[in-house]
Amino acid sequence: MTPTLLKPSTLLPDGLQTQQLNNLTLFKFTPQLGDRLQTLLDKQKDDTLTTEETLELAAIGELDDIFNYINAVMFAHS
């Protein structure tokens, strides 16, 4: 069976937290998702990622891009 791309939105319920910084509310990963990201990055560095883990890493990376964009826009408008 061919693995399917993991949608970044599926990571939101357990992977999203907010942080208050002065008058801004910033989006960031929960410690659990941050740890998972680090595990996957370590496996990528060691060239031991499975196909499913490669897709998971791509989804987490996409979510990271989204959070960074939103946080940057919110910061620019403050």
MINUBA-418412 format. One record per residue: residue in three letters; x, y, z of N, C-alpha, C, O in turn. Coordinates in steps of 0.001 Angstrom, whole numbers, padded with zeros to 6 digits, always signed. Layout:
BEGIN
AlaXYZXYZXYZXYZ/...
This chain:
BEGIN
Met+000840-001178+000000+000000+000000+000000+000888+001246+000000+001886+001310+000718/Thr+000517+002218-000803+001276+003452-000919+000891+004398+000216-000291+004682+000410/Pro+001886+004893+000975+001581+005846+002037+001030+007135+001448+001422+007548+000357/Thr+000133+007756+002167-000444+009018+001712+000114+010157+002550+000502+009980+003705/Leu+000141+011315+001938+000647+012499+002607-000179+012805+003848-001409+012794+003802/Leu+000489+013071+004938-000154+013456+006177-000516+014932+006088+000338+015769+005797/Lys-001762+015245+006336-002178+016644+006305-001686+017349+007563-001889+016848+008669/Pro-001042+018508+007411-000575+019240+008589-001690+019536+009587-001443+019584+010792/Ser-002903+019734+009103-004013+020052+010005-004296+018924+010994-004847+019179+012064/Thr-003935+017697+010666-004169+016587+011599-003264+016674+012818-003524+016025+013831/Leu-002205+017471+012730-001281+017633+013851-001731+018711+014830-001198+018801+015936/Leu-002691+019517+014445-003085+020665+015271-003659+020314+016646-003276+020949+017630/Pro-004551+019343+016757-005156+019110+018078-004144+018829+019191-004313+019309+020312/Asp-003113+018069+018900-002130+017717+019923-000796+018419+019747+000072+018318+020614/Gly-000615+019128+018639+000690+019705+018340+000784+021206+018449+001868+021767+018284/Leu-000328+021877+018725-000354+023342+018749-000505+023863+020165-001312+023372+020954/Gln+000287+024859+020456+000055+025635+021671+000300+027096+021342+000923+027419+020331/Thr-000183+027957+022183+000050+029383+021985+000911+029898+023126+000937+029338+024222/Gln+001607+030973+022835+002449+031610+023838+002194+033098+023788+002230+033706+022718/Gln+001940+033681+024929+001715+035116+025022+003063+035811+025161+003842+035493+026059/Leu+003334+036759+024272+004567+037529+024308+004180+038990+024191+003828+039467+023112/Asn+004247+039695+025311+003755+041068+025389+002298+041100+024933+001449+040476+025569/Asn+001988+041809+023847+000606+041890+023395+000316+040918+022245-000736+041010+021612/Leu+001241+039986+021972+001075+039042+020870+000783+037638+021388+001296+037221+022427/Thr-000034+036936+020658-000236+035520+020895+000421+034787+019738+000001+034925+018589/Leu+001450+034008+020041+002223+033315+019015+001872+031833+018989+001558+031241+020022/Phe+001929+031250+017817+001694+029823+017647+003029+029094+017721+004027+029552+017165/Lys+003042+027958+018410+004250+027153+018477+003887+025691+018688+002744+025360+019001/Phe+004879+024822+018511+004668+023389+018719+004594+023079+020207+005224+023747+021028/Thr+003821+022064+020538+003852+021530+021894+005208+020856+022094+005873+020514+021116/Pro+005625+020661+023336+006891+019945+023559+006903+018559+022903+007940+018113+022413/Gln+005768+017890+022895+005706+016553+022297+005972+016603+020795+006725+015780+020275/Leu+005363+017558+020093+005579+017660+018655+006997+018144+018361+007616+017708+017390/Gly+007502+019030+019185+008884+019475+019037+009865+018316+019190+010836+018211+018441/Asp+009603+017443+020172+010448+016268+020369+010352+015323+019175+011356+014771+018726/Arg+009132+015141+018663+008963+014264+017504+009705+014819+016292+010342+014072+015550/Leu+009620+016130+016097+010344+016768+015001+011842+016505+015135+012504+016160+014156/Gln+012373+016665+016339+013802+016446+016545+014189+014994+016277+015238+014728+015691/Thr+013350+014061+016700+013603+012645+016433+013660+012376+014938+014556+011684+014453/Leu+012697+012930+014213+012669+012723+012761+013864+013378+012073+014423+012815+011131/Leu+014254+014553+012534+015423+015222+011954+016700+014420+012215+017573+014337+011351/Asp+016804+013833+013405+017961+012998+013718+017997+011763+012821+019056+011374+012327/Lys+016825+011151+012616+016764+009982+011748+017080+010353+010300+017706+009582+009573/Gln+016636+011551+009888+016948+012012+008533+018457+012192+008375+019033+011821+007352/Lys+019078+012758+009385+020526+012964+009355+021258+011620+009258+022278+011505+008579/Asp+020724+010615+009942+021327+009274+009918+020878+008449+008713+021301+007307+008537/Asp+020010+009047+007882+019483+008367+006698+018741+007079+007053+018899+006051+006395/Thr+017917+007161+008121+017157+005983+008557+015651+006231+008591+014914+005455+009200/Leu+015185+007298+007947+013749+007585+007919+013012+006561+007057+013478+006181+005983/Thr+011853+006126+007549+010979+005297+006724+010190+006224+005798+010224+007445+005951/Thr+009490+005639+004853+008650+006431+003946+007588+007185+004737+007326+008358+004468/Glu+006980+006517+005710+005939+007164+006521+006523+008317+007334+005890+009364+007473/Glu+007721+008128+007867+008352+009183+008651+008756+010364+007768+008715+011511+008212/Thr+009137+010095+006546+009452+011165+005602+008219+012028+005354+008310+013254+005303/Leu+007076+011382+005200+005823+012120+004999+005434+012898+006251+004954+014028+006162/Glu+005643+012292+007413+005345+012976+008678+006243+014193+008849+005778+015252+009271/Leu+007516+014054+008528+008446+015172+008627+008040+016299+007683+008134+017474+008039/Ala+007593+015949+006492+007132+016963+005539+005916+017707+006088+005819+018925+005940/Ala+004995+016991+006716+003794+017626+007273+004157+018551+008424+003622+019655+008525/Ile+005056+018114+009289+005478+018959+010403+006212+020193+009864+006036+021294+010386/Gly+007017+020018+008843+007707+021148+008231+006740+022153+007636+006940+023362+007754/Glu+005692+021654+006996+004665+022537+006434+003961+023314+007543+003708+024511+007405/Leu+003647+022636+008630+003004+023298+009761+003938+024346+010367+003488+025419+010769/Asp+005215+024046+010432+006195+025007+010935+006234+026251+010045+006290+027373+010547/Asp+006203+026051+008727+006158+027182+007798+004915+028038+008022+004989+029267+007999/Ile+003784+027391+008236+002523+028110+008465+002608+028916+009748+002245+030092+009767/Phe+003089+028289+010834+003216+029001+012114+004160+030186+011977+003861+031275+012468/Asn+005291+029989+011316+006247+031085+011148+005638+032239+010365+005858+033403+010699/Tyr+004880+031924+009335+004239+032968+008537+003218+033741+009380+003234+034972+009410/Ile+002347+033023+010051+001326+033686+010874+001978+034544+011956+001581+035690+012171/Asn+002971+033991+012627+003654+034746+013684+004324+035995+013125+004298+037047+013764/Ala+004923+035893+011943+005579+037047+011336+004569+038128+010966+004816+039315+011178/Val+003447+037721+010419+002402+038695+010066+001854+039372+011306+001658+040587+011319/Met+001605+038593+012347+001079+039172+013591+002097+040146+014197+001725+041206+014702/Phe+003371+039782+014143+004420+040655+014677+004507+041950+013865+004662+043032+014430/Ala+004408+041834+012550+004510+043008+011681+003341+043970+011901+003484+045179+011720/His+002200+043434+012289+001012+044275+012492+000883+044804+013909-000067+045522+014222/Ser+001818+044460+014757+001692+044910+016158+002385+046234+016376+002379+046758+017490/
